Amino acid sequence: MPSILVPWMFFQGLSDDPAVAAAEDWIETKNPEVAAPWFRALLRFAAEEDPIPLPATVSLWQSYLLHRLFFSTFPSPDEGKEWRRALQGGLAADLRRVRPLYHLDPAPLLESLGLGPEVLSPDFTSAASTARGDTLLNQWLSDQLTEVARSLETTEDWADLADLFTRAFRSMGSGPAARHWVFKWEGPSRRLVPVIEPDPITLADLVGYERQRKQVLQNTEQFVLGLPANNVLLYGDRGTGKSSLVKALVHEFGARGLRLVEVARRDLGDFPLIVRLLRRRPQKFILFFDDLSFGEGETFYKDLKTLLEGGVERRPNNVLLFATSNRRHLVNERFSDRGWPTRGDEEDDLHLEDTVQEKLSLADRFGLTVSFLSPDQELFLEMVGHMAKRAGLEIEEDSLRRLALQWERRHNGRSGRSARQFVDHLAGELALEKKKVDQR
């Protein structure tokens, strides 16, 4: 039976891949009609998919195959002891089948289209290669794929590489969770959408709040290592870096399998569906609820309570909840909840004390609660100095401090966000002055 008609056992996504089907047909029949769909698939890949940069020794076709092998969704070879031997057997068989594809010489295919090999030169590949995306992630993925590519060049029997691929899958995962570290849950379509250009902030960008950062880092490391860890609530004054700390975690632990999924408050009810999608994945997932609070009449907090306490569907061990809020008590409490007199209509609650306790105890259901207060003047100036240094601003320290204090008085007060806004403003101002000088 021709290979093209034989189903893939492990890399099942290759069954519907037009370039793979065309390449297998070419190897067996030398049919020149398959060259055009093969070439079109490569062009789309280079132009639209932001390929991971790889050494020039790896051709565009080989890069295409590596991306399809690692970033398509398939069962984990470690998934379930009863299936492990069958899955690894399927992996070994498929790797033998991939070998002639990987070593395919593209020159005859291009020649049948009247093209030379220069059209797939490294310059073409790198020009279309990822100018977008997460720099840290892309570099890490490039290192992983480069190591695999070296092994593919030197190994005769690719079935012997099953263990190498298994280790790579265990480290990287597969599908979108291998290609991206940050996602958003899209409630209307009920799917995870990768964030192509996530916030690049790292722990090195953060200043102050060492005690709070240490608590969150330790809890996250426990989670990544598969140890017991708590859901986390970060609350406090606006602009103090709560969200930035959570977003920086994925750059600290992403290479060790941590992924961040931002979920909107209105989509709390989708939790059972989200965890079903994530439960069997090898990575660890933080479900991130940013700027969380609930106003009068909103009942989303009851969905959150179910998530934290556990309902019919248990939260899997590879999922934690992180939330940020400007409020210690996440649910808006009315004076009438305390039985105090109010103006206007008052609701008649026969179980007032139960209602009050339900609202006040929501935050207590997070295992780890970390508070962030507005920085004092010295910490604010330390933040400004650190950010200015990382931005490469050339300005005297006294002038920097004086301008920062003026900004603080005239704008948003003291906070990490205000410090960042000031440094961005100053960077633009200094760059504009330099440009005017250069044009004279």
C-alpha positions in Angstrom: 0.0 0.0 0.0 1.4 3.5 -0.9 2.6 5.3 2.2 0.2 8.2 1.6 -2.7 5.9 2.2 -1.4 4.5 5.5 -2.6 6.4 8.6 -0.1 8.0 10.9 -0.2 6.3 14.3 1.4 8.9 16.5 1.7 12.1 14.5 -1.9 12.0 13.4 -1.9 15.6 12.4 0.4 14.8 9.5 -2.4 12.8 7.8 -4.1 16.1 6.6 -0.9 18.0 5.9 -0.7 18.9 2.2 3.1 19.3 2.0 3.8 15.9 3.8 1.3 14.2 1.5 2.9 15.7 -1.6 6.4 14.8 -0.4 5.5 11.2 0.2 3.8 11.0 -3.2 7.0 12.5 -4.8 9.2 10.0 -3.1 7.1 7.0 -4.3 6.0 8.2 -7.8 8.1 11.2 -8.8 4.8 12.8 -9.9 5.7 16.5 -10.8 2.1 17.6 -10.2 2.7 17.4 -6.4 5.5 20.0 -6.5 3.1 23.0 -6.6 1.0 22.2 -3.5 4.3 21.2 -1.7 5.9 24.6 -2.5 2.7 26.6 -1.7 2.6 25.0 1.8 6.2 26.0 2.4 5.6 29.6 1.3 2.5 29.9 3.6 4.6 28.4 6.5 7.4 30.9 6.0 5.2 33.9 5.5 2.4 33.4 7.9 3.5 31.1 10.8 6.5 33.0 12.3 8.8 29.9 12.2 11.2 29.4 15.0 14.7 30.5 13.8 17.0 27.5 13.2 20.6 27.2 12.0 21.2 27.7 8.3 22.1 24.0 8.0 18.4 23.2 8.6 16.5 23.7 5.3 13.1 25.4 5.2 11.5 22.0 4.4 13.2 20.4 7.4 12.1 23.4 9.6 8.5 22.8 8.3 8.6 19.2 9.3 10.1 19.9 12.8 7.3 22.4 13.4 4.7 19.9 12.3 6.2 17.2 14.5 6.4 19.3 17.6 3.5 21.8 17.4 0.7 19.5 16.3 -1.5 18.1 18.9 -1.1 14.4 19.7 -1.2 12.0 22.7 1.6 12.4 25.1 3.9 9.3 25.1 3.7 9.4 28.9 -0.1 9.6 29.0 -1.4 6.6 31.0 0.7 3.6 31.9 -1.6 1.3 30.0 -1.1 3.2 26.8 2.5 4.1 27.1 4.0 1.1 25.3 1.5 1.4 22.4 2.1 5.2 22.0 5.8 4.8 22.0 5.6 2.0 19.5 3.5 4.2 17.3 6.1 7.0 17.8 8.9 4.7 16.7 7.1 3.5 13.6 6.2 7.1 12.6 9.8 8.3 13.1 11.0 5.6 10.6 8.5 7.0 8.2 9.5 10.6 8.7 13.2 9.9 8.1 13.1 9.9 4.2 10.8 12.9 4.3 13.3 14.9 6.5 16.2 14.0 4.1 14.2 14.8 1.0 16.2 16.8 -1.6 14.0 19.7 -2.6 16.0 20.5 -5.7 14.1 18.2 -8.1 10.8 19.4 -6.8 11.8 23.0 -7.4 13.3 22.2 -10.8 10.0 20.8 -11.9 8.5 24.2 -11.2 11.3 26.0 -13.1 12.8 27.2 -9.8 16.3 27.0 -8.4 17.3 26.1 -4.8 18.0 29.8 -4.0 14.3 30.5 -3.5 14.4 28.5 -0.3 17.7 30.1 0.9 18.3 30.8 4.6 17.9 34.5 3.8 14.3 33.9 2.7 13.6 31.8 5.8 15.1 34.3 8.3 13.4 37.2 6.6 10.0 35.7 7.3 11.1 34.2 10.6 9.7 35.4 13.8 10.1 39.1 14.2 7.1 38.9 16.4 6.5 36.9 19.5 8.1 36.2 22.8 11.9 36.5 22.5 12.7 34.3 25.5 10.3 31.6 24.3 11.6 31.6 20.7 15.2 31.3 21.8 14.4 28.4 24.1 12.4 26.6 21.4 15.2 27.3 18.9 17.7 25.6 21.3 15.4 22.6 21.7 14.7 22.1 18.0 18.3 22.7 17.1 19.4 19.8 19.5 16.8 17.5 17.9 17.9 18.5 14.4 21.5 17.6 15.2 20.4 14.1 16.3 18.3 13.6 13.2 21.4 14.3 11.0 23.6 11.7 12.7 21.2 8.8 13.5 20.6 6.0 11.0 17.6 4.2 12.6 15.2 6.9 13.6 13.2 4.5 15.8 16.2 4.8 18.2 15.2 8.5 18.6 11.9 7.6 20.3 13.4 8.3 23.7 14.8 11.6 22.5 11.5 12.7 21.2 9.7 11.6 24.4 12.1 13.7 26.5 11.6 16.7 24.2 7.8 16.3 24.4 8.0 16.0 28.1 9.9 19.3 28.2 8.1 21.2 25.5 4.7 19.6 25.4 2.9 19.5 22.0 0.4 21.6 20.1 -0.2 25.2 20.9 1.0 24.8 24.5 4.4 24.0 23.1 4.5 26.9 20.7 3.2 29.5 23.1 3.5 30.3 26.8 0.5 32.7 27.2 -3.1 32.2 26.2 -6.5 33.9 26.6 -9.7 32.0 27.1 -12.2 33.2 24.4 -15.5 32.8 26.0 -17.9 33.2 23.0 -16.1 30.6 20.9 -15.0 28.5 24.0 -11.4 28.0 23.0 -7.9 28.9 24.1 -6.3 31.5 21.9 -2.5 31.9 22.0 -1.1 35.4 22.7 1.4 36.0 19.9 3.1 38.9 21.5 2.8 38.6 25.3 4.0 41.2 27.8 7.8 40.7 27.8 8.2 41.7 31.5 10.6 39.5 33.5 11.4 39.4 37.2 14.5 41.4 36.5 12.3 44.3 35.5 10.6 44.4 38.9 11.8 46.5 41.9 10.7 46.3 45.5 8.1 44.1 47.1 10.8 41.4 47.7 8.8 39.7 50.5 5.7 39.4 48.3 7.7 38.3 45.3 9.4 35.6 47.3 6.1 34.2 48.6 4.7 34.0 45.1 7.8 32.6 43.5 8.1 29.8 46.1 4.5 28.8 45.7 4.9 28.8 41.9 8.1 26.7 42.1 6.3 24.2 44.2 3.5 24.0 41.6 5.9 23.6 38.7 7.7 20.8 40.6 4.4 18.9 41.1 4.4 19.7 44.9 1.4 20.9 46.8 0.7 24.6 46.1 -2.0 27.2 46.8 -4.3 29.3 44.7 -3.1 32.9 45.0 -4.8 36.3 45.5 -2.7 39.4 45.1 -4.5 42.5 46.3 -3.6 46.1 47.1 -3.2 49.6 45.7 -3.5 50.1 42.0 -0.3 50.2 39.9 1.8 48.3 42.4 2.9 45.5 40.1 0.5 42.7 41.0 -0.3 41.8 37.4 3.3 42.4 36.3 4.5 39.8 38.8 2.0 37.2 37.5 3.0 37.9 33.9 6.7 37.7 34.8 6.2 34.2 36.2 5.7 32.6 32.8 9.1 33.9 31.6 10.8 32.6 34.8 9.2 29.1 34.6 8.0 28.7 31.0 10.9 26.5 30.0 10.0 24.2 32.9 6.4 23.8 31.6 4.4 26.7 33.1 1.7 28.3 31.0 -0.5 31.3 31.7 -4.2 31.5 30.7 -6.0 34.7 31.2 -9.7 34.3 31.9 -12.2 37.1 32.0 -14.6 37.4 35.0 -17.6 36.8 32.8 -16.2 33.4 31.7 -15.8 32.0 35.2 -18.6 29.6 34.4 -16.5 28.0 31.7 -14.1 26.5 34.3 -15.3 22.9 33.8 -14.7 23.1 30.1 -11.3 24.8 30.5 -10.0 22.2 32.9 -11.2 19.4 30.7 -9.0 20.8 28.0 -6.0 21.2 30.3 -6.3 18.2 32.6 -4.3 15.7 30.5 -1.6 18.1 29.3 1.9 17.7 30.7 2.3 21.4 31.4 1.3 23.4 34.5 -1.4 26.1 33.9 -2.1 29.2 35.9 -5.7 30.5 35.2 -5.2 34.3 35.7 -8.1 36.5 36.7 -6.9 40.1 36.5 -8.4 43.0 38.4 -11.0 40.8 39.9 -13.9 42.3 41.9 -17.7 41.9 41.9 -20.2 44.7 42.0 -23.7 44.8 43.4 -26.0 42.3 41.9 -23.3 40.3 40.2 -23.3 36.6 41.0 -20.0 35.6 39.2 -18.4 35.4 42.6 -20.4 32.2 43.3 -18.7 30.6 40.3 -15.4 31.6 41.7 -16.3 30.2 45.1 -17.0 26.9 43.4 -13.7 26.9 41.6 -11.8 27.5 44.9 -13.7 25.1 47.0 -14.2 22.4 44.4 -17.5 21.3 42.9 -18.5 18.2 41.2 -15.4 18.5 38.9 -12.2 18.6 40.9 -9.5 21.1 39.9 -6.7 19.0 38.4 -3.2 19.1 39.9 -1.8 20.9 36.9 -4.1 24.0 37.3 -3.9 26.8 39.8 -5.9 30.0 40.1 -4.2 33.4 40.4 -6.2 36.6 40.8 -5.3 40.3 41.3 -7.6 42.8 42.8 -7.5 46.3 44.3 -9.9 45.1 47.0 -9.1 42.8 49.9 -12.8 41.7 49.9 -13.6 40.8 46.3 -17.4 41.4 46.6 -18.8 44.8 47.0 -20.5 45.0 50.5 -23.4 47.4 51.1 -24.1 49.3 54.3 -27.4 47.5 54.3 -25.6 44.1 54.4 -24.4 45.2 57.9 -27.9 46.2 58.9 -27.0 49.9 58.9 -29.7 52.4 57.7 -29.5 53.4 54.1 -31.4 55.9 51.9 -33.7 54.6 49.2 -35.0 51.1 48.7 -33.5 48.3 50.9 -33.6 44.7 50.0 -35.1 42.4 52.6 -32.6 39.5 53.3 -33.9 37.0 55.8 -30.4 35.6 56.2 -28.4 38.8 56.3 -25.5 37.4 58.4 -25.1 34.4 56.0 -25.0 36.8 53.0 -22.3 39.0 54.7 -20.2 36.0 55.6 -20.4 34.6 52.1 -19.1 37.8 50.6 -16.4 38.5 53.1 -15.0 34.9 53.1 -14.5 34.7 49.4 -10.9 36.0 49.5 -10.1 33.7 52.4 -10.6 30.7 50.1 -7.4 31.5 48.3 -4.7 29.6 50.0 -2.1 32.4 49.6 -3.1 36.0 50.0 -0.4 38.6 49.3 -0.8 42.4 49.8 0.8 45.2 47.9 0.8 48.7 49.3 1.7 51.9 47.5 5.5 52.5 47.6 7.0 55.3 49.8 9.0 58.0 48.1 12.4 56.2 48.4 11.0 53.0 46.8 9.3 55.0 44.1 12.6 56.7 43.2 14.4 53.3 43.3 11.9 52.0 40.8 12.4 55.0 38.5 16.2 54.6 38.7 16.0 50.9 37.9 13.7 51.3 35.0 15.7 54.3 33.6 18.9 52.2 33.8 17.3 49.3 32.0 16.0 51.7 29.4 19.5 53.0 28.8 18.6 56.7 29.6 21.5 59.0 29.8 20.6 61.5 32.6 22.1 62.7 35.8 20.7 61.0 38.9 19.7 64.3 40.6 17.9 65.5 37.5 16.1 62.1 37.2 15.0 62.2 40.8 13.8 65.8 40.5 11.8 65.1 37.4 10.3 61.9 38.8 9.0 63.8 41.9 7.5 66.4 39.7 5.8 63.7 37.7 4.5 62.0 40.8 2.9 65.3 42.1 1.3 66.2 38.7 0.1 62.8 37.6 -0.9 59.5 39.2 0.9 59.5 42.6 3.5 56.9 43.6 3.2 53.4 42.1 5.1 51.1 39.9 2.8 52.0 37.0 3.4 55.7 37.5 7.2 55.1 37.5 6.9 53.2 34.3 4.8 55.9 32.7 7.3 58.5 33.8 10.3 56.6 32.3 8.5 56.0 29.1 7.7 59.7 28.8 11.2 60.7 29.6 12.7 58.2 27.1 10.5 59.6 24.4 11.4 63.2 25.4 15.1 62.6 25.4 15.0 60.7 22.1 13.0 63.6 20.5 15.6 66.1 21.8 18.4 64.0 20.4 16.7 63.7 17.0 16.2 67.5 16.8 19.9 68.0 17.6 21.0 65.5 15.0 18.9 67.2 12.3 20.4 70.7 12.9 
